[in-house]
């Protein structure tokens, strides 16, 4: 029995990668600074990046992620360039956001979508975010939704009225574009420069259609996120953001737990690198969603027990091996990477094999929309068959692609060529 346990733990130390030693994903990094708020140095950023590399090796068994740091830039420049409030994407998202300083939060007409969102987790895994007294009254998902939005609104009102030591509001009453999560979603969708973005500003979680319990109940702000960023193909159309605000602020509302009060900057850098940055890379690179039911050592678990940054970091270090529940995501995604490499080298037959394998292995619960993702893979398979002049198989996979996502423009265009 002892020998079997040893084998199990040993097998969980790292995931064996099928990628070649020459495979590399080099991520371009920038620090977008809000001059009004406490900040960090270039040296701190480099320590954070180094710790993230170490954690990715421990938890995912990978050493092919590297960083290209571009330095510090004013956050306003990034948003002036990439936030277009006139485009359709922004206007559509604005229909399902909390309107700052509106004194109300309404989710009428959206209950069905919100309940569907919450049901991706088991009821008991969500209930543990609330106090024991509140849990007694949460008998179903609708009860959770009502309690969640009650607390959500209370926290949003607090955020709107917090002030800095100079008497100015934390969230500016006029210039607050970069303080809102939906604006980040739009800007990241438009930007074409960076794969990892650090910032020290406050970011209010104003997406009322997707009330992540761990975000809503931790001050209703964003501590980090992964985004669609289709112009950034280093991350295969994704990008990630790490928010340093909570670790740096001296505002009393964001009080540190006793265990966090005397942490020095070097240790905070390690916590940010492993507990936050490596976690966001797990979302963006391997498409692992936020989970609430993985083992404690899991880098991707966002449950209540790990919301204290320091305690969460200590758990990661206490269990320095991988999470077996994440393994399927990593294997599926690495087969996708292999397929992409074969495609780049014009080896379309092998690319087809690995695209198929990736599609078959990919779990339905992802950090992106499953149907759109599988549709894209089937497009790639169809395109490979097209380039091999096998038009029957090309047509078949393009039709499969459109079955998963009828709006897939690439599949539509290629299918039209075959008609």
C-alpha positions in Angstrom: 0.0 0.0 0.0 2.8 2.4 0.9 4.5 1.7 -2.4 1.2 2.4 -4.3 0.8 5.7 -2.5 4.3 6.7 -3.4 3.7 5.9 -7.1 0.5 8.0 -7.0 2.2 11.0 -5.5 5.2 10.6 -7.7 3.1 10.5 -10.8 1.5 13.8 -9.7 4.7 15.7 -9.4 4.6 16.8 -13.1 2.7 16.2 -16.2 4.9 14.6 -18.9 4.8 16.9 -21.9 4.8 15.7 -25.5 6.2 19.0 -26.7 9.7 19.3 -28.0 12.5 20.9 -26.0 12.6 23.7 -28.5 8.9 24.6 -28.0 8.5 28.1 -26.4 5.7 30.5 -25.6 7.1 33.9 -25.0 4.7 36.3 -23.4 5.0 40.1 -23.8 4.5 41.8 -20.4 3.7 45.4 -19.5 2.9 47.2 -16.2 0.1 49.7 -16.7 0.5 52.2 -13.8 -2.2 54.3 -12.1 -0.1 57.2 -10.8 -2.7 58.0 -8.1 -2.1 54.7 -6.2 0.8 52.9 -4.6 3.1 51.2 -7.1 6.0 48.7 -7.4 9.4 48.7 -9.1 10.8 47.0 -12.2 12.7 44.7 -9.8 9.5 43.6 -8.2 8.0 42.7 -11.6 11.0 40.6 -12.5 10.7 38.7 -9.1 7.0 38.1 -9.8 7.7 36.7 -13.3 10.5 34.4 -11.9 8.2 33.1 -9.2 5.4 32.4 -11.8 7.9 30.4 -13.9 8.7 28.3 -10.9 5.1 27.7 -10.0 4.2 26.7 -13.6 7.0 24.1 -13.5 5.7 22.7 -10.2 2.0 22.7 -10.9 1.9 22.1 -14.6 5.3 20.5 -15.3 6.0 23.1 -18.0 9.2 25.1 -18.7 8.3 26.5 -22.1 6.7 29.8 -20.9 9.0 32.8 -20.9 8.5 36.5 -20.5 9.5 39.6 -22.4 9.0 42.6 -20.1 8.3 45.9 -21.8 8.4 48.2 -18.8 6.0 50.6 -17.1 3.5 52.7 -19.0 0.7 55.0 -18.0 -2.6 53.1 -17.9 -4.5 56.0 -19.6 -2.4 55.5 -22.8 -3.5 51.9 -23.1 -7.2 52.7 -22.6 -7.2 55.8 -24.8 -5.9 53.5 -27.6 -8.0 50.4 -27.1 -11.3 51.4 -25.5 -13.8 52.2 -28.2 -17.2 53.1 -26.8 -18.7 53.4 -30.2 -18.2 49.9 -31.4 -20.9 47.2 -31.3 -19.0 45.0 -28.9 -18.9 47.7 -26.2 -22.5 48.6 -26.6 -23.6 45.0 -26.3 -21.6 44.4 -23.2 -22.9 47.6 -21.7 -26.4 46.2 -21.7 -25.5 43.7 -18.9 -23.3 45.7 -16.7 -23.7 47.5 -13.4 -23.9 51.2 -14.1 -21.6 53.0 -11.7 -23.2 55.5 -9.3 -26.7 54.4 -10.4 -27.9 53.4 -6.9 -29.4 50.2 -8.1 -28.5 46.8 -9.4 -31.2 45.0 -11.5 -31.0 41.5 -12.8 -34.7 41.2 -13.8 -35.0 39.6 -17.2 -31.6 38.0 -16.8 -32.4 35.4 -14.1 -32.4 32.4 -16.4 -28.9 33.2 -17.8 -27.5 34.0 -14.3 -28.9 30.7 -12.9 -27.4 28.8 -15.8 -24.1 30.4 -15.0 -24.2 29.5 -11.3 -25.2 25.9 -12.0 -21.8 25.2 -13.6 -20.8 24.6 -9.9 -22.3 22.3 -7.4 -24.7 24.0 -5.0 -22.7 23.0 -1.9 -19.4 24.4 -3.4 -21.0 27.8 -3.9 -22.7 27.8 -0.5 -19.4 27.6 1.3 -18.6 31.2 0.2 -21.2 32.4 2.6 -21.3 32.5 6.4 -22.7 29.5 8.2 -25.8 31.4 9.3 -26.5 32.4 5.7 -25.9 28.9 4.4 -28.9 27.6 6.4 -31.2 29.6 4.2 -29.7 28.7 0.9 -31.7 25.8 -0.3 -31.4 26.2 -4.1 -29.6 28.2 -6.7 -32.2 31.0 -6.7 -31.6 31.5 -3.0 -27.9 31.8 -3.7 -28.6 34.3 -6.5 -30.7 36.5 -4.3 -28.2 36.5 -1.5 -25.3 37.0 -3.9 -26.8 40.1 -5.5 -27.8 41.6 -2.2 -24.2 41.4 -1.0 -22.9 42.4 -4.5 -24.9 45.7 -4.4 -23.7 46.5 -0.8 -20.1 46.0 -1.8 -20.4 48.1 -5.0 -21.9 51.0 -3.0 -18.9 50.8 -0.6 -16.4 50.9 -3.5 -18.1 53.9 -5.0 -17.6 55.9 -1.8 -14.1 55.0 -0.7 -11.6 57.8 -0.6 -7.8 58.0 -0.8 -5.7 59.7 1.9 -5.7 62.9 -0.1 -9.5 63.1 0.2 -10.2 62.2 -3.5 -12.5 59.3 -4.4 -10.8 56.0 -5.2 -13.1 55.7 -8.2 -13.0 59.0 -10.0 -16.5 60.4 -10.7 -15.6 61.3 -14.3 -12.4 59.6 -15.4 -13.0 56.0 -14.4 -12.7 54.1 -17.7 -9.9 51.8 -16.5 -11.7 51.2 -13.1 -14.4 49.0 -14.7 -14.1 45.4 -15.7 -16.3 45.5 -18.8 -14.0 48.3 -20.1 -11.1 45.9 -19.6 -12.9 43.2 -21.6 -13.4 45.6 -24.5 -9.8 47.0 -24.4 -8.3 43.6 -24.2 -10.4 42.4 -27.1 -9.0 45.3 -29.2 -5.4 45.5 -28.1 -2.6 43.8 -30.1 0.6 44.4 -28.0 0.6 42.4 -24.8 -0.1 38.9 -23.4 0.3 39.7 -19.7 -0.7 43.0 -18.2 0.0 44.1 -14.6 -1.8 47.1 -13.1 -2.1 48.8 -9.7 -5.5 50.4 -10.2 -8.8 49.4 -8.7 -11.1 47.4 -11.0 -14.7 47.1 -10.1 -16.4 43.9 -11.2 -19.4 45.3 -13.1 -20.4 42.3 -15.1 -23.7 41.4 -13.5 -24.5 38.6 -15.9 -21.6 36.5 -14.6 -21.4 36.8 -10.8 -18.4 34.8 -9.9 -18.9 34.2 -6.2 -15.2 34.5 -5.4 -15.0 37.9 -7.2 -18.4 39.3 -5.9 -17.8 38.3 -2.3 -14.2 39.5 -2.2 -15.0 43.3 -2.4 -16.7 43.0 -5.8 -13.5 43.8 -7.5 -11.1 42.0 -9.9 -7.8 40.6 -8.6 -6.9 39.1 -12.0 -8.5 37.8 -15.1 -8.0 36.1 -18.5 -9.5 37.7 -21.6 -10.2 37.1 -25.2 -7.6 39.0 -27.1 -7.8 37.7 -30.7 -4.9 39.7 -32.0 -2.4 38.2 -29.6 -1.6 34.8 -31.2 1.3 34.1 -28.8 -1.4 33.0 -26.3 -3.6 31.7 -29.2 -6.0 34.6 -28.9 -5.9 35.1 -25.2 -4.3 37.5 -22.7 -4.2 37.9 -18.9 -4.2 40.7 -16.4 -2.9 40.7 -12.8 -4.2 43.4 -10.4 -1.8 44.5 -7.7 -4.2 46.9 -6.1 -5.2 44.9 -3.0 -1.6 44.0 -2.1 -0.5 47.6 -2.2 -3.4 49.7 -0.9 -3.5 51.2 2.6 -7.3 51.8 2.5 -8.8 50.4 5.7 -11.6 48.6 3.9 -9.2 46.3 2.2 -7.9 45.1 5.6 -5.2 42.5 5.6 -5.7 39.3 7.7 -3.3 39.0 10.6 -1.2 36.6 8.7 -0.7 39.2 5.9 0.0 42.3 7.9 3.8 41.9 8.3 4.6 40.4 4.9 7.5 42.2 3.2 7.6 43.1 -0.5 9.7 40.2 -1.6 7.2 37.7 -0.2 4.3 39.6 -1.7 6.1 39.3 -5.1 6.2 35.5 -4.6 2.5 35.4 -3.7 1.6 37.4 -6.7 3.7 35.4 -9.0 2.5 32.0 -7.9 -1.0 32.5 -6.5 -2.2 35.1 -9.0 -0.1 35.3 -12.2 0.5 31.5 -12.6 -3.2 31.0 -11.9 -4.2 33.4 -14.7 -1.8 31.8 -17.1 -3.5 28.5 -16.3 -6.8 30.1 -17.5 -5.3 31.7 -20.6 -2.9 29.0 -21.7 -4.7 25.8 -20.8 -8.3 27.2 -20.7 -8.8 25.7 -17.2 -11.9 27.4 -15.6 -12.3 28.7 -12.1 -13.0 25.6 -10.0 -14.2 25.2 -6.5 -13.9 21.4 -6.0 -10.3 20.6 -6.8 -7.7 19.4 -4.2 -6.1 22.1 -2.0 -2.8 21.9 -4.0 -4.6 22.9 -7.2 -3.4 26.2 -8.6 -6.8 26.8 -10.3 -9.0 26.3 -7.3 -10.7 29.7 -6.4 -12.8 28.5 -3.5 -13.3 30.5 -0.3 -10.5 28.7 1.6 -7.9 30.2 -0.7 -9.2 33.7 -0.9 -6.6 34.8 1.7 -3.7 35.3 -0.6 -1.0 34.4 1.9 -2.8 31.3 3.2 -3.5 30.2 -0.4 0.2 30.7 -1.3 1.2 28.6 1.8 -1.1 25.8 0.7 0.5 25.8 -2.8 4.0 25.5 -1.2 2.8 22.9 1.3 1.7 20.6 -1.6 4.4 21.1 -4.3 2.8 18.8 -6.9 0.2 19.0 -9.6 -3.6 18.5 -9.5 -4.7 15.4 -11.4 -8.0 17.0 -12.2 -6.2 19.6 -14.3 -4.3 17.0 -16.2 -7.0 16.5 -18.9 -6.9 20.3 -19.7 -3.2 20.3 -20.1 -3.0 17.2 -22.2 -5.8 18.4 -24.5 -4.2 21.8 -24.9 -0.7 20.5 -25.5 -2.1 18.3 -28.3 -3.6 21.5 -29.8 -0.1 23.1 -29.6 1.4 20.1 -31.3 -1.2 20.4 -34.1 -0.4 24.1 -34.5 3.3 23.3 -34.9 2.6 20.6 -37.5 0.4 22.9 -39.4 3.1 25.7 -39.4 5.5 23.1 -40.9 3.0 22.1 -43.6 2.5 18.6 -42.1 -1.2 18.7 -42.5 -1.8 14.9 -41.9 -0.1 15.0 -38.4 -1.9 18.3 -37.7 -5.2 16.7 -38.3 -4.4 13.8 -36.0 -3.5 16.1 -33.1 -6.4 18.5 -33.7 -8.8 15.6 -33.6 -7.2 14.3 -30.4 -7.3 17.7 -28.8 -11.0 18.1 -29.7 -11.8 14.7 -28.3 -10.0 15.3 -25.0 -11.2 18.8 -24.3 -13.6 19.0 -21.3 -16.9 20.8 -21.8 -16.3 23.2 -19.0 -13.7 25.7 -20.1 -12.5 29.2 -19.4 -13.8 30.1 -22.9 -17.1 29.1 -24.7 -16.8 25.4 -25.4 -18.8 25.4 -28.6 -16.8 28.3 -30.1 -13.5 26.6 -29.2 -14.5 23.2 -30.7 -15.9 25.0 -33.7 -12.5 26.6 -34.3 -10.6 23.3 -34.0 -13.0 21.7 -36.5 -12.4 24.6 -38.8 -8.6 24.0 -38.5 -9.2 20.3 -39.4 -11.3 21.3 -42.4 -8.7 23.7 -43.5 -6.0 21.0 -43.4 -8.1 18.7 -45.5 -8.7 21.6 -47.9 -5.0 22.1 -48.3 -4.6 18.4 -48.9 -7.2 18.7 -51.7 -9.5 16.3 -49.8 -12.6 18.4 -50.3 -15.2 15.8 -49.0 -13.5 15.6 -45.6 -13.0 19.4 -45.6 -16.7 19.9 -46.2 -17.6 17.5 -43.5 -15.5 19.2 -40.8 -16.5 22.7 -41.8 -20.1 21.6 -41.4 -19.3 20.2 -38.0 -17.7 23.5 -37.1 -20.8 25.4 -38.0 -22.9 23.0 -36.1 -21.0 24.1 -33.0 -20.9 27.7 -33.9 -23.1 28.9 -36.8 -21.4 32.3 -36.7 -17.9 30.9 -37.4 -16.8 33.2 -40.3 -13.7 31.3 -41.2 -15.7 28.1 -41.7 -18.4 29.9 -43.6 -15.9 31.5 -46.0 -14.0 28.3 -46.6 -17.2 26.3 -47.1 -18.3 28.9 -49.7 -15.1 28.2 -51.6 -16.1 24.5 -51.8 -19.6 25.2 -53.1 
